[in-house]
Amino acid sequence: MATAINLKDARIEFKTSSEIKNLLQEVANSLGMDLSNFLISTAVQKAKEIQKEENILTLSKKEWKAFHELLDAPKEPSKDLFLLMKLEGFSK
């Protein structure tokens, strides 16, 4: 039989008001979850949303057009870039 791996190796503690705790407990109960699992799953979901938003680059139509034009009409490499490309380890 395989042994279960205990992934719970860290603890988070915080204080809140009784009113907020009761609200969170009610919502957790309505979802059939205990308070800890509700708080963790909700926090993880929100953290992933924020992380995803921080990794997305958003451009206006004007910025996108300018970016697209740069891609369509690349410039010749500068002298410095040309020298850099000649360094050992740079593959074409």
Phi, psi and omega per residue, in radians:
M1 nan 2.344 -3.126
A2 -1.269 2.499 3.109
T3 -1.561 2.505 3.121
A4 -1.348 2.421 3.109
I5 -1.636 2.212 3.125
N6 -1.455 1.848 -3.116
L7 -1.521 -0.106 -3.114
K8 -1.546 1.498 -3.089
D9 -2.020 0.223 3.120
A10 -2.444 2.682 -3.105
R11 -2.173 2.457 3.056
I12 -2.164 2.276 3.106
E13 -2.255 2.478 3.052
F14 -2.716 2.797 3.132
K15 -1.900 2.624 3.087
T16 -2.624 3.108 3.114
S17 -1.410 2.789 3.090
S18 -1.075 -0.627 -3.130
E19 -1.086 -0.810 3.138
I20 -1.172 -0.740 3.134
K21 -1.059 -0.758 3.139
N22 -1.098 -0.732 3.104
L23 -1.051 -0.870 -3.130
L24 -1.091 -0.680 3.123
Q25 -1.135 -0.739 3.111
E26 -1.052 -0.793 -3.125
V27 -1.155 -0.758 3.105
A28 -1.034 -0.800 3.123
N29 -1.055 -0.721 -3.117
S30 -1.124 -0.432 3.105
L31 -1.635 -0.004 -3.125
G32 1.274 0.507 -3.120
M33 -2.076 2.696 2.981
D34 -1.416 2.859 -3.034
L35 -1.043 -0.786 -3.121
S36 -1.042 -0.845 -3.139
N37 -1.116 -0.671 3.096
F38 -1.082 -0.841 -3.118
L39 -1.097 -0.759 -3.116
I40 -1.160 -0.837 -3.101
S41 -1.127 -0.673 3.124
T42 -1.174 -0.769 3.141
A43 -1.135 -0.729 -3.138
V44 -1.138 -0.759 3.122
Q45 -1.042 -0.811 -3.138
K46 -1.141 -0.727 3.131
A47 -1.072 -0.709 3.124
K48 -1.166 -0.660 3.091
E49 -1.089 -0.804 -3.138
I50 -1.120 -0.770 3.138
Q51 -1.061 -0.737 3.131
K52 -1.114 -0.785 3.130
E53 -1.073 -0.638 -3.123
E54 -1.235 -0.362 -3.105
N55 -1.696 0.000 -3.137
I56 -1.750 2.256 3.104
L57 -1.632 2.167 -3.136
T58 -1.949 2.250 3.137
L59 -2.100 2.553 3.009
S60 -1.272 2.966 3.103
K61 -1.051 -0.697 3.134
K62 -1.124 -0.771 3.128
E63 -1.142 -0.715 -3.141
W64 -1.102 -0.741 3.140
K65 -1.085 -0.782 3.131
A66 -1.105 -0.728 3.115
F67 -1.103 -0.793 -3.126
H68 -1.096 -0.694 3.108
E69 -1.111 -0.676 3.091
L70 -1.111 -0.674 3.127
L71 -1.202 -0.629 -3.108
D72 -1.335 -0.384 -3.099
A73 -2.291 1.209 -3.116
P74 -1.129 2.572 3.115
K75 -1.509 2.813 3.044
E76 -1.191 2.575 3.123
P77 -1.070 2.458 3.073
S78 -1.236 2.942 3.121
K79 -1.007 -0.771 -3.133
D80 -1.104 -0.733 3.124
L81 -1.152 -0.706 3.113
F82 -1.042 -0.775 3.117
L83 -1.145 -0.680 3.107
L84 -1.080 -0.728 -3.120
M85 -1.188 -0.335 3.116
K86 -1.460 -0.167 -3.123
L87 -1.156 2.628 3.119
E88 -1.072 2.419 3.122
G89 1.667 -0.226 3.093
F90 -1.549 2.109 3.137
S91 -1.868 2.487 -3.083
K92 -1.454 nan nan
